[in-house]
Each structure stands twice: as C-alpha cells, then as structure tokens.
C-alpha cells in the first residue's frame, strides 16, 4: 500500500516538473489577444537554455496557424536570435483566413513545442464599402441641412411683407394686375431663390442616393 502511494506521488511530481520545464523551454506571445482580418499579428518568444555551440542542435522555428475548423491557414519558418529570442509577423489578409473564432499558433523547435490561442474576426463582405456609402450620405445630409437653413432664411425674409412685382398692386394682401399700366412679368430675386434652392436640395439628395447605391452594388460584385 505504501509503495503504491509513493509511486503515485512520484508520478505526480514528475508530471508537474515536466509541465513546468515544458513551459519554461519555449514561450511565445502576440502583441494582442484578438485580431481582425487584414491586420498583422506580431509573434515573439524565448527559447530558454538556447545553445549555439553545437550547430547540429540549432534549428529553424516552424510556425503553423490553425483556424477553428482545424485547417492550416499559414506555415512559415524562421531563425531564432543568438540569445534564444525570436520574433516574426503573420499577415492575416489571405483567402484562408475566412472564419471567426479562436485560432491557434503552433511552434516547433526541434523537440520543443509551444502554442498560443487568439481570437479572430472576419468583417462581413462589403462592410467597408457600405461604411463609405454611409459617410457619403452623411456628408450629403449635412450639405442639405445647410441649404435648408439658407432657404428658410430667404423665405422668412420674403414672407415678412407682401411684395408685388412690377405691373401688379397689393389689393388686400393679394397681388393683382395693375389695369392702369402695362404688365411686364418679372421674377423677384427672393422668389427665384425660394424656387431654385428646393430644386438643388432635391438634386443633391438624388445624387447622394445614386452614389450610395453604386458603392453597395460594387461591394456585392466583389
């Protein structure tokens, strides 16, 4: 019974010691815990007890990245530094980076292994184009708001008092043709602006909508 207990304790101690040594032999990390497609992932780490005296024991580090569906999305090899440190960059803009979820970086250096997990997200197709279209529409709305303010000011100025054009007279708040003189219809400047500005506003809205639709259509084609 005592022998069995001693054996169990020995196995536990050995397994813990191996786990600690494993963690100390090869460590790695990234510059962030989460990334979005198209960003660059910076990987760095340390090989402890690194010995360059024997060229046969100096290897290249092999890197693999596995997606949530266990597909390998990238593979590369690089040399560690003379002090055992290492660093490399991973470009996540390739076509194999297509799933949201947890990705795993796997490193191999001889018999040593290390892993690191990070979160990864893929924006919806065309989201950048739609965002651009939204910016265009917002800019158009700002211009339209300014135009409306100007139009309101002009209408308010014109409506302050009844202004009858040449050849007409004020008859109880209504402009009627002056029978005593010749009629020469002219458009007052205030009336002209009151008509042209709403037309310009409608044209601006139409152009903003057309630009937005064109951008969205281009996004869908991609």
C-alpha positions in Angstrom: 0.0 0.0 0.0 2.8 2.4 0.9 4.6 1.5 -2.3 1.5 2.3 -4.4 1.2 5.7 -2.6 4.8 6.5 -3.2 4.6 5.6 -6.8 1.5 7.8 -7.2 3.3 10.7 -5.6 6.4 10.2 -7.7 4.3 10.2 -10.9 2.5 13.4 -9.8 5.8 15.2 -9.1 7.4 14.1 -12.3 4.4 15.2 -14.4 4.3 18.6 -12.7 8.0 19.0 -13.2 7.7 18.2 -16.8 4.9 20.7 -17.3 6.9 23.5 -15.7 10.0 22.6 -17.7 7.9 22.5 -20.9 6.5 25.9 -20.2 10.0 27.3 -19.5 11.7 25.8 -22.6 9.6 27.6 -25.2 7.4 30.6 -24.5 5.5 32.7 -27.0 3.0 35.6 -27.1 1.4 38.1 -29.5 1.0 41.8 -29.4 -2.8 41.4 -28.9 -5.3 38.8 -27.8 -7.7 39.5 -30.7 -7.3 40.5 -34.4 -9.5 41.3 -37.4 -8.9 40.1 -40.9 -6.2 42.1 -42.7 -4.2 43.0 -39.6 -0.7 41.9 -38.9 0.0 39.6 -36.0 3.3 40.1 -34.2 4.7 36.9 -32.6 7.6 36.9 -30.1 9.0 34.5 -27.6 12.0 32.9 -26.0 13.8 29.5 -26.2 15.4 29.1 -22.8 18.7 27.2 -22.4 19.4 28.1 -26.0 22.8 26.8 -27.0 24.6 27.7 -30.3 27.8 25.9 -29.6 26.6 22.8 -31.4 25.4 23.7 -34.9 23.6 20.4 -35.1 21.3 21.5 -32.2 20.4 24.8 -33.8 17.2 24.6 -35.8 14.8 26.8 -37.6 11.5 27.5 -35.8 8.5 26.2 -37.7 5.2 28.1 -37.3 1.7 27.0 -38.2 -1.6 28.7 -37.6 -4.8 26.6 -37.3 -8.3 28.0 -37.7 -11.4 27.0 -35.6 -12.1 24.2 -38.1 -8.6 22.8 -37.7 -7.5 23.9 -41.1 -3.9 25.2 -41.5 -4.1 28.8 -42.7 -0.4 29.6 -42.9 3.0 27.9 -42.5 6.4 29.6 -42.2 10.0 29.0 -40.9 12.4 31.5 -39.4 15.7 31.5 -37.3 15.9 32.4 -33.6 18.3 35.1 -32.5 21.6 34.3 -30.9 20.2 34.9 -27.4 17.3 32.5 -27.9 14.7 35.1 -28.5 12.6 35.2 -31.7 10.0 37.3 -33.4 8.0 37.1 -36.6 5.0 38.7 -38.3 1.9 36.9 -39.7 -0.2 38.6 -42.4 -3.9 37.7 -41.9 -5.1 39.1 -45.2 -5.0 35.8 -47.2 -8.0 33.9 -48.5 -7.5 31.1 -46.0 -8.4 33.4 -43.1 -12.2 33.2 -43.5 -13.7 32.0 -40.2 -14.5 33.8 -37.0 -13.3 32.2 -33.7 -10.2 31.1 -31.9 -7.0 30.5 -33.9 -4.0 28.6 -32.6 -0.4 29.4 -33.3 1.8 26.3 -33.1 5.6 26.5 -32.9 8.1 23.7 -33.2 11.8 24.0 -32.4 13.4 20.6 -32.5 11.5 18.5 -29.9 10.1 21.6 -28.2 6.6 22.8 -28.9 4.6 25.8 -27.9 1.1 27.1 -28.6 -0.8 30.3 -28.3 -4.5 31.0 -28.9 -6.1 34.3 -30.1 -9.5 35.5 -31.2 -10.0 36.3 -34.8 -12.9 38.0 -36.6 -13.8 38.4 -40.3 -15.9 41.5 -41.3 -19.0 40.9 -43.4 -18.4 41.2 -47.2 -18.8 44.7 -48.5 -19.0 46.3 -45.0 -16.2 48.7 -45.8 -17.9 49.9 -49.0 -21.2 50.2 -47.1 -19.4 52.3 -44.5 -18.1 54.5 -47.2 -21.6 54.9 -48.7 -22.8 55.9 -45.2 -20.2 58.6 -45.0 -21.2 59.9 -48.4 -24.8 60.0 -47.4 -24.0 61.7 -44.1 -22.0 64.4 -45.9 -24.8 64.9 -48.3 -27.3 65.3 -45.4 -25.0 68.0 -43.9 -25.0 69.9 -47.1 -28.8 69.6 -47.5 -29.3 70.8 -43.9 -27.2 73.9 -44.6 -29.2 74.5 -47.8 -32.5 74.2 -46.0 -31.3 76.7 -43.4 -30.5 79.2 -46.2 -33.8 78.6 -47.9 -35.7 79.1 -44.7 -33.9 82.4 -44.1 -34.8 83.6 -47.6 -38.4 82.5 -47.4 -38.7 84.2 -44.0 -37.2 87.4 -45.4 -39.6 87.3 -48.4 -42.7 86.5 -46.4 -42.1 89.4 -44.0 -44.2 91.7 -46.2 -46.1 91.2 -49.4 -44.0 92.2 -52.3 -45.9 92.6 -55.6 -43.9 92.7 -58.8 -43.9 95.3 -61.5 -47.3 95.6 -63.2 -49.2 94.4 -60.1 -50.6 96.1 -57.0 -51.4 95.0 -53.4 -55.2 94.5 -53.1 -56.0 93.3 -49.6 -53.0 91.1 -49.3 -53.3 89.8 -52.9 -51.3 90.9 -55.8 -53.5 91.8 -58.8 -52.7 93.1 -62.3 -52.5 96.8 -62.4 -55.0 97.8 -65.0 -53.7 101.3 -65.3 -50.2 100.3 -66.5 -48.6 97.7 -68.8 -47.9 94.3 -67.4 -44.3 93.2 -67.6 -43.9 90.0 -65.5 -40.6 89.6 -63.7 -39.4 87.1 -61.1 -38.2 88.7 -57.9 -34.8 87.7 -56.6 -36.2 86.3 -53.4 -38.8 84.3 -55.2 -36.2 82.9 -57.6 -34.0 81.7 -54.7 -37.1 80.2 -53.0 -37.7 78.1 -56.1 -34.2 77.2 -57.1 -32.9 76.1 -53.6 -35.5 73.3 -53.0 -34.7 72.1 -56.6 -31.0 72.0 -55.7 -31.7 70.2 -52.5 -33.7 67.5 -54.3 -30.9 67.1 -56.8 -28.3 66.7 -54.0 -30.4 64.0 -52.3 -30.8 62.2 -55.6 -27.0 62.3 -56.3 -26.2 61.0 -52.7 -28.6 58.1 -53.1 -27.2 57.2 -56.5 -23.6 57.2 -55.2 -24.6 55.1 -52.2 -26.3 52.5 -54.5 -23.3 52.4 -56.8 -21.0 51.7 -53.9 -23.2 49.0 -52.5 -23.6 47.3 -55.9 -19.8 47.3 -56.3 -19.4 45.7 -52.9 -21.9 42.9 -53.8 -20.0 42.3 -57.1 -16.8 41.8 -55.1 
